[in-house]
Amino acid sequence: MGINRMIDHTLLKAEASQDQIKKLCQEAKTHDFFSVCVQPTWISLCKEELAGSGVKIATVIGFPLGANTRETKVFEAKDAIEKGADEIDMVINIGALKSGQDQLVEDEIRAIKEAIGDHILKVIIETCLLTEDEKIRACQLTLKAGGDYVKTSTGFSTGGAKLEDVKLMKDQVKDRAKVKASGGIRDFATAKKMLEAGAERLGVSAGIAIVEGEKNAESSGL
Protein backbone atom coordinates (compact mmCIF):
# COMPACT_ATOMS: atom_id res chain seq x y z
CA MET A 1 0.00 0.00 0.00
CA GLY A 2 1.36 3.39 -0.99
CA ILE A 3 1.79 6.19 1.50
CA ASN A 4 -1.07 8.04 -0.21
CA ARG A 5 -3.55 5.64 1.43
CA MET A 6 -2.31 6.68 4.86
CA ILE A 7 -2.80 10.39 4.29
CA ASP A 8 -5.58 12.61 5.57
CA HIS A 9 -5.18 15.52 3.11
CA THR A 10 -5.70 18.42 5.48
CA LEU A 11 -6.80 22.05 5.28
CA LEU A 12 -8.01 23.46 8.59
CA LYS A 13 -6.97 27.12 8.36
CA ALA A 14 -9.63 29.65 9.29
CA GLU A 15 -9.03 31.57 6.06
CA ALA A 16 -9.50 28.55 3.77
CA SER A 17 -11.85 29.51 0.95
CA GLN A 18 -14.45 27.47 -0.91
CA ASP A 19 -12.17 27.30 -3.96
CA GLN A 20 -9.31 26.02 -1.82
CA ILE A 21 -11.52 23.29 -0.35
CA LYS A 22 -12.62 22.28 -3.85
CA LYS A 23 -8.96 22.11 -4.87
CA LEU A 24 -8.19 19.98 -1.80
CA CYS A 25 -10.89 17.52 -2.84
CA GLN A 26 -9.63 17.40 -6.42
CA GLU A 27 -6.09 16.71 -5.19
CA ALA A 28 -7.38 13.98 -2.90
CA LYS A 29 -9.14 12.30 -5.83
CA THR A 30 -6.13 12.67 -8.13
CA HIS A 31 -3.71 11.15 -5.63
CA ASP A 32 -6.19 8.72 -4.04
CA PHE A 33 -5.60 9.99 -0.54
CA PHE A 34 -7.46 8.18 2.22
CA SER A 35 -9.43 11.27 3.21
CA VAL A 36 -9.68 15.02 3.32
CA CYS A 37 -9.70 16.59 6.78
CA VAL A 38 -11.61 19.87 6.94
CA GLN A 39 -13.49 22.13 9.32
CA PRO A 40 -17.15 21.09 9.88
CA THR A 41 -18.48 23.98 7.81
CA TRP A 42 -17.04 22.36 4.66
CA ILE A 43 -18.41 18.83 5.11
CA SER A 44 -21.40 19.30 2.78
CA LEU A 45 -19.24 20.81 0.03
CA CYS A 46 -16.73 17.96 0.32
CA LYS A 47 -19.53 15.43 0.12
CA GLU A 48 -20.58 16.93 -3.22
CA GLU A 49 -17.02 17.23 -4.53
CA LEU A 50 -16.00 13.70 -3.51
CA ALA A 51 -19.17 11.85 -4.52
CA GLY A 52 -18.33 8.46 -6.00
CA SER A 53 -14.59 8.85 -5.42
CA GLY A 54 -14.04 6.64 -2.38
CA VAL A 55 -12.15 9.44 -0.60
CA LYS A 56 -13.41 9.75 3.00
CA ILE A 57 -14.30 12.95 4.84
CA ALA A 58 -12.79 13.62 8.26
CA THR A 59 -13.62 16.65 10.37
CA VAL A 60 -12.48 18.17 13.65
CA ILE A 61 -14.45 18.55 16.87
CA GLY A 62 -13.68 20.86 19.79
CA PHE A 63 -10.91 22.21 17.60
CA PRO A 64 -8.24 23.37 18.27
CA LEU A 65 -8.37 23.98 22.05
CA GLY A 66 -10.52 21.09 23.26
CA ALA A 67 -12.13 23.29 25.90
CA ASN A 68 -15.73 23.11 24.72
CA THR A 69 -18.24 21.41 26.99
CA ARG A 70 -18.90 17.72 26.50
CA GLU A 71 -22.45 18.48 25.39
CA THR A 72 -21.17 20.85 22.71
CA LYS A 73 -18.66 18.33 21.41
CA VAL A 74 -21.25 15.55 21.30
CA PHE A 75 -23.69 17.73 19.36
CA GLU A 76 -20.92 18.85 17.01
CA ALA A 77 -19.89 15.26 16.34
CA LYS A 78 -23.45 14.07 15.69
CA ASP A 79 -24.10 17.01 13.40
CA ALA A 80 -20.90 16.30 11.46
CA ILE A 81 -21.86 12.67 10.87
CA GLU A 82 -25.37 13.67 9.78
CA LYS A 83 -23.87 16.08 7.26
CA GLY A 84 -21.66 13.39 5.75
CA ALA A 85 -18.44 13.08 7.74
CA ASP A 86 -16.95 9.58 7.88
CA GLU A 87 -14.40 10.19 10.63
CA ILE A 88 -14.15 12.47 13.65
CA ASP A 89 -10.90 13.95 15.01
CA MET A 90 -11.70 15.35 18.47
CA VAL A 91 -9.50 17.34 20.83
CA ILE A 92 -9.54 16.11 24.43
CA ASN A 93 -10.18 18.43 27.35
CA ILE A 94 -6.49 19.18 27.86
CA GLY A 95 -7.01 21.32 30.96
CA ALA A 96 -9.02 18.55 32.61
CA LEU A 97 -6.26 16.02 31.93
CA LYS A 98 -3.63 18.34 33.37
CA SER A 99 -5.87 18.88 36.42
CA GLY A 100 -6.05 15.15 37.09
CA GLN A 101 -9.70 14.93 36.05
CA ASP A 102 -9.15 11.70 34.14
CA GLN A 103 -12.73 10.48 34.50
CA LEU A 104 -14.03 13.63 32.85
CA VAL A 105 -11.66 13.11 29.92
CA GLU A 106 -12.59 9.44 29.58
CA ASP A 107 -16.33 10.10 29.83
CA GLU A 108 -16.14 12.78 27.15
CA ILE A 109 -14.29 10.53 24.69
CA ARG A 110 -16.77 7.71 25.38
CA ALA A 111 -19.78 10.01 24.90
CA ILE A 112 -18.51 11.15 21.51
CA LYS A 113 -17.69 7.61 20.41
CA GLU A 114 -21.17 6.47 21.43
CA ALA A 115 -22.68 9.40 19.54
CA ILE A 116 -20.95 8.50 16.27
CA GLY A 117 -21.31 4.72 16.50
CA ASP A 118 -19.27 2.76 13.96
CA HIS A 119 -17.57 5.84 12.57
CA ILE A 120 -13.84 6.25 13.30
CA LEU A 121 -12.92 8.44 16.28
CA LYS A 122 -9.42 9.91 16.44
CA VAL A 123 -8.52 11.41 19.81
CA ILE A 124 -6.13 14.38 19.62
CA ILE A 125 -4.12 14.64 22.83
CA GLU A 126 -1.89 17.63 21.84
CA THR A 127 1.40 16.06 22.90
CA CYS A 128 3.34 19.35 22.87
CA LEU A 129 1.36 20.49 25.93
CA LEU A 130 1.70 17.27 27.94
CA THR A 131 4.25 15.63 30.20
CA GLU A 132 5.20 12.03 29.50
CA ASP A 133 2.90 10.85 32.28
CA GLU A 134 0.04 12.87 30.81
CA LYS A 135 0.65 11.43 27.34
CA ILE A 136 0.52 7.91 28.79
CA ARG A 137 -2.67 8.67 30.72
CA ALA A 138 -4.28 10.20 27.62
CA CYS A 139 -3.52 7.06 25.62
CA GLN A 140 -4.91 4.79 28.34
CA LEU A 141 -8.06 6.90 28.68
CA THR A 142 -8.56 6.74 24.92
CA LEU A 143 -8.37 2.95 25.06
CA LYS A 144 -10.78 2.71 28.00
CA ALA A 145 -13.26 5.01 26.26
CA GLY A 146 -13.21 3.14 22.94
CA GLY A 147 -11.31 5.60 20.74
CA ASP A 148 -10.05 4.16 17.46
CA TYR A 149 -6.94 6.33 17.12
CA VAL A 150 -4.82 8.45 19.39
CA LYS A 151 -3.48 11.48 17.50
CA THR A 152 -0.46 13.61 18.32
CA SER A 153 -1.45 17.16 17.51
CA THR A 154 -3.83 19.76 16.13
CA GLY A 155 -1.01 21.53 14.31
CA PHE A 156 -2.28 24.77 15.89
CA SER A 157 -0.41 24.69 19.22
CA THR A 158 3.25 25.03 20.20
CA GLY A 159 4.49 21.98 18.29
CA GLY A 160 3.56 19.08 16.03
CA ALA A 161 4.32 15.39 15.77
CA LYS A 162 7.57 14.06 17.21
CA LEU A 163 9.00 10.60 16.61
CA GLU A 164 9.45 9.93 20.33
CA ASP A 165 5.80 10.73 20.96
CA VAL A 166 4.61 8.45 18.16
CA LYS A 167 6.75 5.63 19.59
CA LEU A 168 5.43 6.25 23.11
CA MET A 169 1.82 6.32 21.93
CA LYS A 170 2.22 3.15 19.88
CA ASP A 171 3.81 1.42 22.85
CA GLN A 172 0.79 2.36 24.95
CA VAL A 173 -2.01 1.42 22.56
CA LYS A 174 -0.23 -1.50 20.85
CA ASP A 175 -2.85 -3.18 18.62
CA ARG A 176 -5.85 -1.98 20.63
CA ALA A 177 -5.94 1.36 18.80
CA LYS A 178 -3.97 3.09 16.08
CA VAL A 179 -1.76 6.17 16.03
CA LYS A 180 -2.14 9.23 13.81
CA ALA A 181 0.83 11.58 13.47
CA SER A 182 -0.06 15.14 12.59
CA GLY A 183 1.60 18.53 12.55
CA GLY A 184 4.83 19.57 10.82
CA ILE A 185 5.20 16.52 8.54
CA ARG A 186 6.19 18.10 5.24
CA ASP A 187 8.33 15.60 3.32
CA PHE A 188 8.51 11.90 2.51
CA ALA A 189 11.55 11.21 4.71
CA THR A 190 9.77 12.54 7.79
CA ALA A 191 6.52 10.79 6.89
CA LYS A 192 8.35 7.48 6.44
CA LYS A 193 9.98 7.82 9.86
CA MET A 194 6.57 8.46 11.46
CA LEU A 195 5.17 5.32 9.89
CA GLU A 196 8.19 3.29 10.94
CA ALA A 197 7.72 4.60 14.49
CA GLY A 198 4.19 3.19 14.58
CA ALA A 199 1.86 5.73 12.96
CA GLU A 200 -0.80 4.28 10.67
CA ARG A 201 -2.29 7.56 9.50
CA LEU A 202 -0.74 10.94 8.72
CA GLY A 203 -2.48 14.29 8.96
CA VAL A 204 -0.68 16.53 6.48
CA SER A 205 -1.17 19.55 4.26
CA ALA A 206 1.90 18.56 2.21
CA GLY A 207 0.42 15.31 0.91
CA ILE A 208 1.37 15.93 -2.70
CA ALA A 209 5.01 16.66 -1.84
CA ILE A 210 5.08 13.50 0.28
CA VAL A 211 3.74 11.18 -2.44
CA GLU A 212 6.08 12.76 -5.00
CA GLY A 213 8.93 12.16 -2.56
CA GLU A 214 7.92 8.51 -2.30
CA LYS A 215 8.01 8.17 -6.11
CA ASN A 216 11.43 9.78 -6.26
CA ALA A 217 12.72 7.46 -3.53
CA GLU A 218 11.38 4.43 -5.38
CA SER A 219 12.93 5.53 -8.65
CA SER A 220 16.24 6.03 -6.86
CA GLY A 221 16.03 2.59 -5.33
CA LEU A 222 15.90 3.90 -1.76
Protein Blocks (a to p, Z undefined) as FASTA:
>chain_A
ZZklmcccddfbfklcfklmmmmmmmmmmnopabdcddfklmmmmmmmmgonlpacddde
hiaklpacfklmmmmmmmmmmnopabdcddddfklmmnopamlmmmmmmmmmmmnomacc
dddehlmlpcfklmmmmmmmmmmnopabdcfbgolambdcdfklmmmmmmmnmmmbccdd
eehiabfklmmmmmmnopabdcdfklmmmmmmmmmmmmnoZZ
